[in-house]
Amino acid sequence: MRSLGAFAFLLSLAFLGWAGELVVAVSTEPPTLDPTTNPAAAIDLLLHHNLYECLVQVDAEGNYRPRLATSWEVSPDGLTWTFHLRRGVSFHDGTPFDAEAVRGSFLRAMAPDTLNPHPEYYSDIAAVEAVDEYTVRFRLKRPVPYFLAVLAQADSVVVPVKPRTGKPLAEYPVGTGPFVFREWRPGDRLVLERNPYYYEAGIPALDRVVFRFIPDDSARVLALRAGDVDVAVDVPPQLAVGLEGDWDFVVVSGPMNLVQILAINNAHKPFDDLRVRQAIAHAIDRGKIIELVSLGYGTPIGGPLTPETPYYVDLTDLYPYEPARARELLAQAGYPDGFETTMTLPSNYEFHVRTGELIAAMLSEVGIKVKIQLVDWGTWLEKVYAQADYDLTVIGHIGRLDPALMLTGYGRERPDYYFRRGWRNEELEKLLEEGKTCMDPQRRREIYARAQRIIAEEVVNYFIQDPHRIIAARKGIEGLAVYPIYVLDLSRVSEG
């Protein structure tokens, strides 16, 4: 087994020349570099698939693929999952990758004092066993039909429990992926380099990746046009249009499995009245939002899932745009002249702000006068998300790989979730509980079809669109793709 010192020496030699360097401009800097202890999506975007890996991973089409596990079997009762691990793999610090390493990584996530953002993902694991050096077995308390989805999340990346670097993963990340950590300059950049010991031949094609943190949308695109960066991530639609017609650049876009919603505080009057929520739904023209805000870079949705998931049901026609019907419903609810309310929007997300402003204009047409309140992201998280101190807000929920994970906010385990305080539905709660353990694929489809309809009919939120992720690059960059999870996989990106 190679030593950490030898590994560092080889990295130093590799650092002397960077013929295959890719500079990527991103909007958000991660607060730490450990996705197993911090929920920030920016960590997943930059490091999942690139530096950290899971036993199984998802490809651009949403299929589960072997990664650190080469194959697996499930017992007929769904309670035992056995994974056969890839051989010849080491962590970046030289720590061996084997069944004991996998066991230790998951025990860390399952510990009572775990810092994992989603400990509920692992609550059904009764035991993790190292059967032999390259076989690990998970024994579950009850069937978990979406167990592969759990294992493919960034929360489940396999990490060394005691890195040989002597530093926490939040500061010095260590994984098994195609790129290794080199440098993090807070407020400026994150640098990854090619893993010379990666187990897959020819991967990665790049020698070095530099993520530059450029929050301003226009500045990211200007940096791309000036040649200061090779790739710009999350380009706003209004700027993507100009790049689409420029032969010097290529634009890659597609649905990213993000659910953009108008969140409604069901615990606040008058939103506790279904007729008021239905009136809001009839007053909004989601097609116009996609046309004017997304400029066509969006897929309309009418429920809590997106077409990127196999369980999606199209409910976009449930509440068609009918302002006259909205006024009728408001009158029936006792508001013939409408009412006043406040929409709290996160100022750092221009896309959600512009959507909220357009919705406010639409609501005004039926008598609902909306005051826009812009707050910074920290205030939004504390006031809206944590305290549910708001009337309306526009935000996006990152899509998960299975509805059992995506719909937790509507179930029994989250009764105080910010958008459903004051609202519950017993039939829905029973369906969501059944869906968590049902191993029959057809029955699961029936469960989640009904669940989506209940949520949409009750207008717990108004569902707008799955906005498309837009990535722009200089001509010659190949291999970029939009995934149905929050990740920017650069393992197969190359310079043509």
C-alpha positions in Angstrom: 0.0 0.0 0.0 1.4 3.3 -1.0 2.1 5.9 1.7 0.5 9.3 2.1 3.9 10.9 1.6 4.5 9.2 -1.7 1.0 10.2 -2.8 1.7 13.8 -2.0 5.0 13.7 -3.8 3.4 12.4 -7.0 0.7 15.1 -6.7 3.5 17.7 -6.4 5.1 16.4 -9.6 1.8 16.5 -11.4 1.2 20.0 -10.4 4.1 21.2 -12.6 2.1 21.3 -15.8 -1.6 21.6 -16.5 -2.3 21.0 -20.2 -5.7 19.7 -19.3 -7.0 22.4 -16.9 -10.6 23.4 -16.9 -11.8 26.5 -15.1 -15.5 26.4 -14.1 -17.4 29.4 -12.8 -20.1 28.6 -10.3 -22.5 30.9 -8.4 -22.2 29.5 -4.9 -19.3 28.7 -2.7 -19.8 25.6 -0.4 -19.6 26.5 3.3 -17.6 23.3 4.0 -16.3 20.4 1.9 -18.1 17.5 3.6 -21.5 16.5 2.3 -22.0 14.0 5.1 -22.1 16.8 7.7 -23.6 19.8 5.9 -26.7 20.0 3.8 -25.5 22.7 1.4 -26.3 21.7 -2.2 -23.1 23.5 -3.4 -21.0 20.8 -1.8 -22.9 18.1 -3.8 -22.6 20.1 -7.0 -18.8 20.4 -6.9 -17.6 17.3 -5.1 -20.2 14.5 -5.5 -19.0 12.1 -8.4 -15.9 14.2 -8.8 -14.1 13.7 -5.4 -16.6 11.6 -3.4 -18.3 8.4 -4.6 -21.1 6.1 -3.4 -21.6 2.4 -3.6 -24.0 3.1 -6.5 -24.4 6.3 -8.5 -26.9 7.8 -10.9 -26.1 8.6 -14.5 -27.4 11.5 -16.6 -30.5 9.4 -17.6 -31.4 8.7 -14.0 -30.3 5.0 -14.0 -28.5 3.4 -11.0 -25.0 2.3 -12.0 -22.4 0.3 -10.1 -19.6 2.5 -8.7 -17.8 1.4 -5.5 -20.0 -1.7 -5.5 -19.8 -3.8 -8.7 -23.0 -5.8 -8.0 -25.6 -6.5 -5.4 -28.4 -8.8 -4.4 -31.6 -8.3 -2.4 -33.2 -11.0 -0.3 -36.8 -12.0 -1.3 -38.2 -10.3 1.8 -36.3 -7.1 1.0 -34.5 -7.0 4.4 -31.0 -8.0 3.4 -28.9 -6.2 0.8 -25.5 -7.6 -0.1 -23.0 -5.5 -2.0 -19.8 -6.8 -3.7 -17.1 -4.2 -3.6 -14.7 -3.0 -6.3 -11.2 -4.2 -5.8 -8.0 -2.2 -6.2 -9.5 1.0 -4.8 -7.9 3.3 -2.2 -9.0 6.5 -0.6 -7.0 9.6 -1.7 -5.0 9.5 1.5 -3.9 5.9 1.0 -6.5 4.4 3.4 -7.6 1.0 2.0 -11.1 0.8 0.6 -12.8 -2.4 1.8 -15.8 -3.8 3.6 -14.6 -2.5 6.9 -14.2 1.0 5.4 -17.8 0.9 4.1 -19.1 -0.3 7.4 -17.3 2.4 9.3 -18.5 5.1 7.0 -22.2 4.1 7.4 -21.8 3.6 11.2 -20.6 7.1 11.3 -23.7 8.3 9.5 -26.0 6.2 11.8 -24.4 7.2 15.1 -26.6 8.9 17.7 -24.4 12.0 17.5 -24.2 12.0 13.7 -23.9 15.3 11.9 -25.3 13.8 8.7 -27.9 16.2 7.3 -30.4 13.3 6.8 -30.1 10.7 9.6 -33.6 9.6 8.8 -32.2 8.0 5.6 -30.4 5.4 7.7 -33.0 4.9 10.5 -34.2 1.6 8.9 -30.7 0.0 8.9 -30.4 -2.6 11.7 -26.8 -3.6 11.0 -23.9 -3.2 8.6 -21.7 -6.3 8.3 -18.4 -6.9 6.7 -18.9 -10.4 5.4 -15.4 -10.6 4.0 -12.8 -8.1 2.7 -14.9 -7.1 -0.3 -18.5 -8.0 0.7 -20.7 -5.8 2.8 -24.2 -6.6 4.0 -27.0 -4.3 5.2 -29.7 -5.8 7.4 -32.8 -3.6 7.4 -35.5 -3.3 10.1 -38.2 -3.2 7.4 -38.2 -3.4 3.6 -36.8 -0.2 2.0 -37.7 -0.3 -1.8 -35.8 2.9 -2.4 -32.6 1.8 -0.7 -30.5 2.3 -3.8 -31.8 5.9 -3.9 -30.5 6.4 -0.3 -27.1 4.9 -1.2 -26.8 7.1 -4.3 -27.3 10.4 -2.4 -24.3 12.6 -1.5 -25.2 12.0 2.1 -24.1 8.4 1.6 -20.7 8.9 0.0 -18.1 6.5 1.4 -15.4 8.3 3.4 -12.6 7.2 5.7 -13.6 7.6 9.3 -10.1 8.7 10.4 -8.4 10.4 7.4 -4.6 10.1 7.4 -4.5 13.8 6.7 -5.3 14.5 10.3 -7.8 17.1 9.1 -11.6 17.1 9.1 -13.2 16.3 5.8 -14.9 19.7 5.9 -11.5 21.3 5.4 -9.6 18.6 3.5 -11.9 16.2 1.7 -10.8 12.7 1.1 -12.7 10.3 -1.2 -12.2 7.6 -3.8 -13.2 9.7 -6.9 -11.4 10.6 -10.1 -10.2 14.0 -8.7 -8.3 14.7 -5.5 -8.4 17.8 -3.3 -5.6 20.3 -3.9 -6.6 23.7 -2.6 -9.4 25.8 -1.3 -9.2 29.6 -1.2 -12.4 30.8 0.5 -14.1 33.5 -1.5 -12.0 32.7 -4.6 -11.6 29.1 -5.8 -11.6 25.4 -5.1 -8.9 23.3 -7.0 -9.1 19.6 -7.7 -6.5 17.5 -9.5 -6.5 14.3 -11.4 -6.3 11.2 -9.3 -3.3 9.2 -10.8 -4.4 6.1 -9.0 -8.1 6.1 -10.1 -9.3 2.6 -10.8 -11.0 3.4 -14.1 -8.6 3.6 -17.1 -8.6 6.9 -18.9 -10.7 8.7 -16.3 -10.6 11.6 -15.7 -9.6 13.1 -19.0 -8.7 16.4 -17.3 -5.6 17.1 -15.2 -7.0 19.9 -13.1 -10.3 21.5 -12.4 -10.5 25.0 -10.9 -13.9 26.1 -9.6 -14.1 29.9 -9.3 -16.8 31.4 -7.2 -18.6 34.2 -9.1 -22.0 34.9 -7.6 -23.1 37.5 -10.1 -24.8 36.0 -13.1 -23.6 38.6 -15.6 -20.1 38.4 -14.2 -20.0 34.6 -14.8 -21.0 35.0 -18.4 -18.6 37.9 -19.0 -15.8 35.8 -17.6 -16.7 33.1 -20.1 -16.8 35.5 -23.0 -13.4 37.0 -21.9 -11.8 33.6 -21.8 -11.1 33.8 -18.0 -13.2 30.6 -17.5 -14.0 27.7 -19.7 -17.4 26.8 -18.3 -20.2 28.9 -16.6 -22.7 27.0 -14.6 -26.3 28.1 -13.9 -26.5 30.7 -16.6 -29.7 32.6 -16.4 -32.1 32.2 -19.4 -31.8 35.8 -20.5 -28.0 35.5 -20.9 -28.2 31.9 -22.3 -30.2 33.2 -25.3 -27.2 35.3 -26.4 -24.8 32.4 -26.0 -27.0 30.0 -28.0 -26.4 32.0 -31.2 -22.7 32.4 -30.7 -20.5 29.9 -32.6 -17.7 30.3 -30.0 -19.8 28.7 -27.3 -21.9 25.6 -26.6 -24.9 25.6 -24.3 -26.1 22.4 -22.6 -29.4 22.5 -20.8 -32.1 20.3 -19.5 -34.5 19.6 -16.6 -32.6 19.2 -13.3 -35.3 17.6 -11.2 -35.9 20.8 -9.2 -39.4 21.6 -8.0 -40.1 25.3 -8.1 -43.1 26.2 -5.9 -45.1 29.0 -4.6 -45.1 27.9 -1.0 -48.2 28.8 0.9 -48.4 29.0 4.7 -51.4 26.9 5.3 -51.4 27.9 9.0 -52.0 31.6 8.2 -55.4 33.0 7.4 -56.9 33.1 4.8 -54.7 30.4 3.4 -56.2 27.8 5.7 -59.2 27.9 3.4 -58.9 25.5 0.5 -61.0 27.9 -1.7 -58.5 30.6 -1.2 -55.6 28.3 -2.2 -57.6 27.1 -5.2 -58.2 30.7 -6.2 -54.5 31.4 -6.1 -54.0 28.3 -8.4 -56.5 29.6 -10.9 -55.0 33.1 -10.9 -51.5 31.9 -11.9 -50.5 31.3 -15.5 -47.4 28.9 -15.2 -47.0 28.9 -19.0 -46.5 32.7 -18.9 -43.9 32.3 -16.1 -42.0 29.8 -18.2 -42.2 32.1 -21.2 -41.2 35.3 -19.5 -38.9 34.2 -16.6 -37.5 31.0 -17.9 -37.6 32.0 -21.6 -38.6 28.5 -22.4 -35.9 26.8 -20.3 -38.4 25.1 -18.0 -40.8 22.2 -17.8 -44.3 22.8 -16.4 -45.3 20.7 -13.4 -48.6 20.5 -11.5 -47.5 18.4 -8.6 -44.6 17.7 -6.2 -42.6 15.5 -8.6 -41.0 16.2 -11.9 -41.0 14.2 -15.2 -37.5 13.3 -14.4 -38.9 10.7 -11.9 -40.6 7.5 -13.1 -43.5 8.1 -10.7 -44.5 11.5 -12.2 -48.2 12.2 -12.9 -49.0 15.1 -15.1 -51.4 17.4 -13.1 -50.8 20.6 -14.9 -54.4 20.8 -16.1 -55.9 20.4 -12.6 -56.2 24.1 -12.0 -56.1 25.9 -15.4 -55.5 29.6 -15.6 -59.0 31.1 -15.0 -59.0 34.5 -13.3 -62.8 34.6 -13.3 -63.0 31.3 -11.5 -60.4 32.7 -9.0 -62.6 35.7 -8.2 -65.6 33.4 -7.7 -63.7 31.2 -5.2 -62.4 34.3 -3.3 -66.0 35.6 -3.0 -67.2 32.2 -1.8 -64.5 32.3 0.9 -65.6 35.7 2.1 -63.1 37.9 0.2 -65.1 39.4 -2.7 -62.7 42.4 -2.8 -59.6 40.2 -2.3 -57.1 40.7 0.6 -53.6 41.9 1.3 -50.6 39.6 1.9 -46.8 39.5 1.9 -44.5 37.4 -0.3 -41.1 36.9 1.3 -38.4 36.2 -1.4 -34.7 35.2 -1.1 -32.8 38.1 -2.7 -29.9 35.9 -3.7 -32.0 33.9 -6.1 -32.9 36.3 -8.9 -34.8 33.5 -10.7 -37.2 33.0 -7.7 -37.5 36.8 -7.2 -38.5 37.4 -10.8 -41.0 34.5 -10.6 -42.4 35.9 -7.4 -42.8 39.4 -8.9 -44.7 38.0 -11.9 -47.0 35.9 -9.6 -47.7 39.0 -7.5 -48.8 40.8 -10.6 -51.1 37.9 -11.6 -52.6 37.7 -8.1 -53.3 41.5 -8.2 -55.5 40.9 -11.2 -58.0 38.9 -9.0 -57.8 41.3 -6.0 -55.0 39.8 -4.0 -52.6 42.6 -3.2 -49.1 41.2 -2.6 -46.3 43.1 -0.8 -42.9 41.9 -1.9 -40.3 41.5 1.0 -36.8 40.7 -0.1 -34.5 39.1 2.5 -31.0 37.6 2.4 -30.6 33.8 2.3 -29.7 33.5 6.0 -32.8 35.4 7.0 -35.0 33.3 4.6 -33.7 30.1 6.1 -34.3 31.3 9.7 -37.5 33.2 9.2 -39.3 31.2 6.5 -37.8 27.7 6.6 -37.2 27.3 10.3 -39.9 29.5 11.9 -42.6 29.4 9.1 -43.0 33.2 9.6 -44.3 34.1 6.2 -47.4 34.1 4.0 -46.1 33.3 0.6 -42.6 32.5 -0.8 -41.1 31.2 -4.0 -38.3 28.6 -3.7 -37.0 25.4 -5.4 -36.8 22.0 -3.8 -34.0 19.8 -5.1 -35.4 16.6 -6.5 -34.6 13.3 -4.9 -34.3 10.0 -6.7 -37.4 8.4 -5.2 -40.7 9.9 -4.1 -40.3 8.3 -0.6 -37.4 10.8 -0.2 -38.9 13.6 -2.1 -42.3 13.7 -0.3 -41.1 13.6 3.3 -42.2 17.2 3.8 -45.8 16.0 3.4 -45.7 13.0 5.7 -46.0 12.3 9.4 -42.3 12.7 10.1 -42.4 16.5 9.2 -45.6 17.9 10.8 -44.0 21.3 11.4 -42.5 21.6 7.9 -42.6 25.2 6.8 -45.2 24.8 4.1 -47.6 22.4 5.8 -48.1 23.7 9.3 -51.8 23.7 9.9 -52.5 21.2 7.1 -52.6 17.4 7.2 -54.3 14.6 5.3 -54.6 11.2 6.9 -55.1 9.4 3.6 -51.9 10.9 2.3 -49.9 10.1 5.4 -51.0 6.4 5.2 -50.1 6.3 1.6 -46.6 7.7 2.2 -46.0 5.3 5.0 -47.1 2.4 2.8 -44.9 3.6 -0.1 -41.8 3.4 2.1 -42.0 -0.3 2.6 -44.0 -1.5 -0.5 -41.8 -3.8 -2.6 -44.4 -4.2 -5.4 -43.5 -1.7 -8.2 -47.0 -1.5 -9.6 -48.5 -0.8 -6.1 -45.9 1.9 -5.5 -46.9 3.6 -8.7 -50.6 3.6 -7.6 -49.6 4.9 -4.2 -47.6 7.8 -5.5 -50.0 8.6 -8.2 -52.7 9.1 -5.6 -50.4 10.9 -3.3 -49.5 13.5 -5.9 -53.1 14.1 -6.8 -54.0 14.7 -3.1 -51.2 17.2 -2.7 -52.1 19.0 -5.9 -55.8 19.1 -5.3 -55.3 20.5 -1.8 -53.0 23.1 -3.2 -50.6 22.6 -0.3 -48.3 24.6 -2.6 -48.7 25.9 -6.1 -46.3 23.9 -8.4 -44.7 25.9 -11.1 -41.9 24.2 -13.1 -38.8 22.2 -13.2 -36.3 24.9 -14.3 -33.7 23.8 -16.7 -30.0 23.9 -15.6 -28.1 25.8 -18.2 -24.4 25.3 -18.6 -22.4 27.3 -21.1 -18.9 26.4 -22.3 -16.4 27.6 -24.8 -16.4 25.6 -28.0 -14.4 22.4 -27.8 -15.5 21.3 -24.3 -17.1 17.9 -24.5 -18.9 15.6 -22.1 -21.0 18.1 -20.1 -24.4 16.8 -19.1 -27.3 17.8 -16.8 -28.1 15.2 -14.2 -31.4 14.5 -12.4 -29.5 15.1 -9.1 -27.6 18.2 -8.0 -24.2 17.3 -9.4 -21.8 18.5 -12.0 -20.0 15.4 -13.0 -16.7 16.3 -14.7 -15.1 12.8 -14.7 -15.7 12.4 -18.5 -15.4 16.0 -19.6 -12.6 16.7 -22.0 -11.2 19.4 -24.2 -11.7 18.7 -27.9 
